[in-house]
Amino acid sequence: MRVFAAFLAALVLCVPSYADEVDDALKGLEKAIKEKSRVDMVHFVQTLGDKYGAATAPQKKEIVKLTEKVLNVAKEQEPKDAAVEALSKMDAAALATLTKEFEKKTTEENATFQSNLVLAMGKLKDEKTGLPYLRKLLKHKSIDVVASAGEALSNYKEVALPLRKEIANDILGIWGGVASAARKPTDTSSKKKLERLDGPMGQSLKILTNADPKPANNEQLAVAWQKWWNDSGKKADKW
């Protein structure tokens, strides 16, 4: 009992200390933003991303707020990338910041950054808003965004089976449409799109369904998955 009591006492003493660490990092990030210090913005936003899970509710609100400021203030790419990585470690509260950044006109000019934003959305695993948003991105005009959305959807492997089936059907619909167009000898654009989609779409479906169909002969991977879906996937009561 004495050992347990000592453990509880030590735990209580640690809580204020941890809260102080978060507050210190918040002050450091606020100062870095004001001074537009690239190095300090990267350091403190990474620190706060790592500490977010154990922060208090008011601290979490402030962390998201300041992380969004980094995205708005930073001129270099490094702090922006660090901010997105930090946001991916948070929760649904970070989703609005990620979507807002994604929808900026300037974001379209940086395909890698745009894709990283989509992947970060997936890591939040938010079903209410994040999942519908990612499913919508499967129809985006950029094939890189489509591929990233497909990859991001693999994070929803723990949702209920009916919803996973909807996600799988969405992925197959987009992927299959591109695969069908790619079968035309003259459609080189669709062939390139298919090359971009095969990896992330196939891997995402494998994670979501626990299946791994193999193409026969010169069959496309998308066709093999569609056959699996038609033959057993959509009718299965367990994946």
C-alpha positions as semicolon CSV with decimal commas, in nm:
position;residue;x (nm);y (nm);z (nm)
1;M;0,000;0,000;0,000
2;R;0,282;0,238;0,083
3;V;0,442;0,178;-0,257
4;F;0,111;0,241;-0,432
5;A;0,053;0,559;-0,230
6;A;0,400;0,680;-0,318
7;F;0,331;0,609;-0,686
8;L;0,009;0,811;-0,675
9;A;0,183;1,098;-0,502
10;A;0,456;1,101;-0,765
11;L;0,195;1,092;-1,040
12;V;0,012;1,391;-0,893
13;L;0,338;1,583;-0,871
14;C;0,416;1,507;-1,236
15;V;0,091;1,646;-1,375
16;P;0,158;2,014;-1,304
17;S;0,513;1,968;-1,430
18;Y;0,391;1,827;-1,762
19;A;0,131;2,102;-1,793
20;D;0,409;2,355;-1,734
21;E;0,614;2,196;-2,012
22;V;0,323;2,237;-2,253
23;D;0,272;2,598;-2,144
24;D;0,643;2,668;-2,193
25;A;0,630;2,517;-2,543
26;L;0,320;2,725;-2,624
27;K;0,501;3,041;-2,516
28;G;0,803;2,935;-2,720
29;L;0,591;2,878;-3,031
30;E;0,407;3,206;-2,987
31;K;0,742;3,389;-2,969
32;A;0,875;3,197;-3,270
33;I;0,570;3,292;-3,476
34;K;0,605;3,657;-3,380
35;E;0,971;3,656;-3,476
36;K;0,910;3,428;-3,779
37;S;1,195;3,206;-3,661
38;R;1,203;2,900;-3,887
39;V;1,411;2,686;-3,653
40;D;1,205;2,766;-3,343
41;M;0,873;2,723;-3,519
42;V;0,980;2,376;-3,631
43;H;1,107;2,283;-3,284
44;F;0,810;2,400;-3,082
45;V;0,539;2,282;-3,320
46;Q;0,698;1,935;-3,321
47;T;0,716;1,940;-2,941
48;L;0,352;2,037;-2,907
49;G;0,242;1,775;-3,157
50;D;0,414;1,509;-2,946
51;K;0,265;1,642;-2,621
52;Y;-0,087;1,703;-2,754
53;G;-0,238;1,376;-2,629
54;A;-0,162;1,451;-2,263
55;A;-0,238;1,824;-2,276
56;T;-0,541;1,979;-2,106
57;A;-0,846;2,080;-2,311
58;P;-0,757;2,454;-2,304
59;Q;-0,398;2,372;-2,399
60;K;-0,514;2,155;-2,690
61;K;-0,726;2,440;-2,820
62;E;-0,428;2,674;-2,804
63;I;-0,197;2,418;-2,968
64;V;-0,428;2,386;-3,269
65;K;-0,466;2,764;-3,290
66;L;-0,091;2,831;-3,289
67;T;-0,017;2,545;-3,526
68;E;-0,257;2,700;-3,775
69;K;-0,074;3,031;-3,730
70;V;0,250;2,858;-3,830
71;L;0,085;2,753;-4,158
72;N;-0,029;3,110;-4,219
73;V;0,291;3,287;-4,118
74;A;0,579;3,063;-4,224
75;K;0,743;3,150;-4,555
76;E;0,965;2,841;-4,572
77;Q;0,829;2,493;-4,636
78;E;0,996;2,324;-4,337
79;P;0,774;2,483;-4,067
80;K;0,465;2,414;-4,275
81;D;0,560;2,047;-4,310
82;A;0,630;2,027;-3,935
83;A;0,290;2,184;-3,862
84;V;0,109;1,930;-4,080
85;E;0,296;1,643;-3,914
86;A;0,202;1,782;-3,572
87;L;-0,163;1,818;-3,670
88;S;-0,169;1,454;-3,783
89;K;-0,091;1,354;-3,422
90;M;-0,386;1,545;-3,278
91;D;-0,759;1,471;-3,307
92;A;-1,070;1,587;-3,493
93;A;-1,009;1,943;-3,371
94;A;-0,716;1,960;-3,616
95;L;-0,925;1,863;-3,916
96;A;-1,062;2,211;-3,991
97;T;-0,707;2,350;-4,004
98;L;-0,593;2,078;-4,244
99;T;-0,890;2,119;-4,479
100;K;-0,857;2,497;-4,472
101;E;-0,491;2,470;-4,571
102;F;-0,573;2,212;-4,838
103;E;-0,832;2,440;-4,998
104;K;-0,596;2,737;-5,030
105;K;-0,518;2,827;-5,390
106;T;-0,145;2,834;-5,314
107;T;-0,154;2,473;-5,190
108;E;-0,237;2,352;-5,542
109;E;0,107;2,470;-5,651
110;N;0,283;2,220;-5,421
111;A;0,168;1,865;-5,502
112;T;0,379;1,702;-5,230
113;F;0,248;1,935;-4,960
114;Q;-0,107;1,890;-5,087
115;S;-0,075;1,512;-5,061
116;N;0,078;1,535;-4,713
117;L;-0,226;1,732;-4,596
118;V;-0,455;1,456;-4,724
119;L;-0,249;1,184;-4,555
120;A;-0,256;1,382;-4,229
121;M;-0,636;1,397;-4,246
122;G;-0,646;1,018;-4,266
123;K;-0,427;0,976;-3,958
124;L;-0,687;1,160;-3,749
125;K;-0,932;0,873;-3,818
126;D;-1,230;1,105;-3,780
127;E;-1,548;0,934;-3,901
128;K;-1,793;1,222;-3,872
129;T;-1,624;1,483;-4,093
130;G;-1,285;1,350;-4,200
131;L;-1,409;1,031;-4,364
132;P;-1,673;1,199;-4,586
133;Y;-1,415;1,461;-4,687
134;L;-1,161;1,195;-4,790
135;R;-1,424;1,001;-4,983
136;K;-1,507;1,320;-5,170
137;L;-1,138;1,369;-5,253
138;L;-1,142;1,040;-5,445
139;K;-1,307;1,244;-5,721
140;H;-1,054;1,529;-5,709
141;K;-0,914;1,664;-6,036
142;S;-0,555;1,587;-5,928
143;I;-0,458;1,221;-5,960
144;D;-0,202;1,272;-5,681
145;V;-0,478;1,386;-5,446
146;V;-0,693;1,089;-5,551
147;A;-0,405;0,850;-5,480
148;S;-0,338;1,016;-5,143
149;A;-0,706;1,001;-5,048
150;G;-0,709;0,630;-5,131
151;E;-0,402;0,577;-4,915
152;A;-0,545;0,788;-4,631
153;L;-0,863;0,580;-4,623
154;S;-0,662;0,277;-4,509
155;N;-0,665;0,435;-4,162
156;Y;-1,032;0,340;-4,128
157;K;-0,972;-0,033;-4,098
158;E;-1,137;-0,039;-3,754
159;V;-1,474;0,107;-3,857
160;A;-1,784;-0,114;-3,882
161;L;-1,793;-0,356;-4,175
162;P;-2,085;-0,187;-4,360
163;L;-1,890;0,140;-4,363
164;R;-1,569;-0,033;-4,472
165;K;-1,764;-0,186;-4,758
166;E;-1,878;0,162;-4,864
167;I;-1,518;0,284;-4,857
168;A;-1,397;-0,017;-5,057
169;N;-1,673;0,033;-5,312
170;D;-1,576;0,400;-5,349
171;I;-1,211;0,309;-5,407
172;L;-1,300;0,037;-5,657
173;G;-1,532;0,270;-5,847
174;I;-1,264;0,532;-5,905
175;W;-0,981;0,286;-5,961
176;G;-1,188;0,067;-6,192
177;G;-1,294;0,364;-6,404
178;V;-0,931;0,461;-6,465
179;A;-0,835;0,099;-6,531
180;S;-1,112;0,065;-6,788
181;A;-1,000;0,378;-6,973
182;A;-0,638;0,260;-6,959
183;R;-0,726;-0,048;-7,164
184;K;-0,763;0,170;-7,471
185;P;-0,428;0,158;-7,657
186;T;-0,428;0,531;-7,734
187;D;-0,521;0,653;-7,385
188;T;-0,172;0,716;-7,248
189;S;-0,304;0,965;-6,991
190;S;-0,520;0,702;-6,821
191;K;-0,231;0,454;-6,828
192;K;-0,017;0,701;-6,632
193;K;-0,302;0,763;-6,389
194;L;-0,343;0,391;-6,337
195;E;0,026;0,353;-6,259
196;R;-0,017;0,622;-5,994
197;L;-0,323;0,454;-5,840
198;D;-0,229;0,086;-5,840
199;G;0,002;0,104;-5,537
200;P;-0,202;0,312;-5,290
201;M;-0,543;0,176;-5,392
202;G;-0,433;-0,187;-5,381
203;Q;-0,255;-0,145;-5,047
204;S;-0,548;0,042;-4,893
205;L;-0,796;-0,226;-4,998
206;K;-0,565;-0,495;-4,864
207;I;-0,558;-0,323;-4,524
208;L;-0,932;-0,256;-4,516
209;T;-1,044;-0,602;-4,629
210;N;-0,764;-0,840;-4,524
211;A;-0,785;-0,980;-4,879
212;D;-0,506;-0,998;-5,136
213;P;-0,632;-1,101;-5,481
214;K;-0,365;-1,163;-5,745
215;P;-0,404;-1,069;-6,112
216;A;-0,423;-1,360;-6,356
217;N;-0,196;-1,349;-6,662
218;N;-0,191;-0,990;-6,793
219;E;-0,496;-0,891;-6,591
220;Q;-0,493;-0,550;-6,423
221;L;-0,471;-0,537;-6,045
222;A;-0,789;-0,328;-6,035
223;V;-0,972;-0,598;-6,232
224;A;-0,855;-0,868;-5,990
225;W;-0,988;-0,665;-5,698
226;Q;-1,319;-0,603;-5,873
227;K;-1,359;-0,978;-5,931
228;W;-1,291;-1,045;-5,563
229;W;-1,547;-0,781;-5,470
230;N;-1,815;-0,922;-5,702
231;D;-1,750;-1,286;-5,610
232;S;-1,719;-1,263;-5,235
233;G;-1,614;-0,927;-5,090
234;K;-1,942;-0,737;-5,098
235;K;-2,141;-1,038;-4,974
236;A;-1,907;-1,136;-4,691
237;D;-2,024;-1,092;-4,332
238;K;-1,667;-1,078;-4,207
239;W;-1,339;-0,945;-4,346
